């Protein structure tokens, strides 16, 4: 795999970890103002772009093992953010006040 592609995957992993931290530590009411949901969409696009780039490179080089490892890293980074959003939604729904 090219060093540039490896660097882009590492950057995605870092971005995902930072976004996860921000999602779990910034109050829900302030998250839209902070652009967190836009960041989530950006990470999703980056992950998809990297999946495609890794698959293309695999077709060119034929190194399936390295490809699988790279795809697992990309998926794990995206899953980190997804799990944070899922946890946040569970907490938000659990704390909803009831109206009578």
C-alpha positions in Angstrom: 0.0 0.0 0.0 1.3 3.5 -0.8 2.5 5.6 2.1 0.0 8.3 1.2 -2.9 5.9 1.5 -1.6 4.6 4.8 -1.3 8.2 6.1 -4.9 8.9 5.0 -6.1 5.9 6.9 -4.2 7.0 10.0 -5.7 10.5 9.7 -9.2 8.9 9.4 -8.6 7.0 12.6 -7.5 10.1 14.4 -10.4 12.1 13.1 -12.8 9.4 14.2 -11.3 9.2 17.7 -11.6 13.0 18.1 -15.1 13.1 16.8 -16.1 10.2 19.1 -14.7 12.1 22.1 -16.5 15.3 21.1 -19.8 13.5 20.6 -19.6 12.0 24.0 -18.4 15.1 25.8 -20.3 18.0 24.2 -23.9 18.5 25.3 -26.5 17.5 22.7 -27.9 21.0 22.6 -24.6 22.4 21.5 -23.5 19.7 19.0 -25.2 21.3 16.0 -23.5 24.6 16.7 -20.1 22.8 16.9 -20.6 21.2 13.5 -20.4 17.6 14.9 -23.0 16.2 12.5 -21.3 17.7 9.6 -18.1 16.1 10.8 -19.8 12.8 10.9 -20.9 13.1 7.3 -17.3 14.1 6.4 -15.9 11.0 8.1 -18.4 8.8 6.3 -17.4 10.3 3.0 -13.7 9.9 3.8 -14.2 6.3 4.8 -16.0 5.5 1.6 -13.3 7.2 -0.5 -10.6 5.3 1.3 -12.5 2.0 0.8 -12.6 2.7 -2.9 -8.9 3.7 -3.0 -7.8 0.6 -1.2 -9.8 -1.7 -3.4 -8.4 0.0 -6.5 -4.9 -0.3 -5.2 -5.5 -4.0 -4.5 -6.6 -4.6 -8.0 -3.4 -3.0 -9.2 -1.0 -4.7 -6.7 -2.8 -7.9 -5.9 -1.9 -7.8 -2.2 -5.2 -9.1 -0.6 -3.8 -9.4 3.0 -2.7 -5.8 3.2 -6.0 -4.8 1.6 -8.0 -6.7 4.2 -6.0 -5.0 7.1 -6.5 -1.6 5.6 -10.3 -2.2 5.1 -10.6 -3.4 8.7 -8.8 -0.2 10.0 -11.2 2.0 8.0 -14.3 0.1 9.2 -13.1 0.2 12.8 -12.6 4.0 12.6 -16.1 4.5 11.2 -17.6 2.0 13.7 -16.0 4.0 16.5 -18.0 7.1 15.5 -21.2 5.0 14.8 -21.0 3.4 18.3 -20.6 6.8 19.9 -23.7 8.1 18.1 -25.7 5.0 19.1 -24.7 5.4 22.7 -25.6 9.0 22.6 -29.0 8.2 21.2 -29.7 5.6 23.8 -28.8 8.1 26.5 -30.9 10.9 24.9 -34.0 8.7 24.6 -33.6 7.4 28.2 -33.6 10.9 29.6 -36.6 12.3 27.7 -39.1 13.8 30.1 -42.6 12.6 29.9 -45.5 15.0 29.5 -48.9 14.3 31.0 
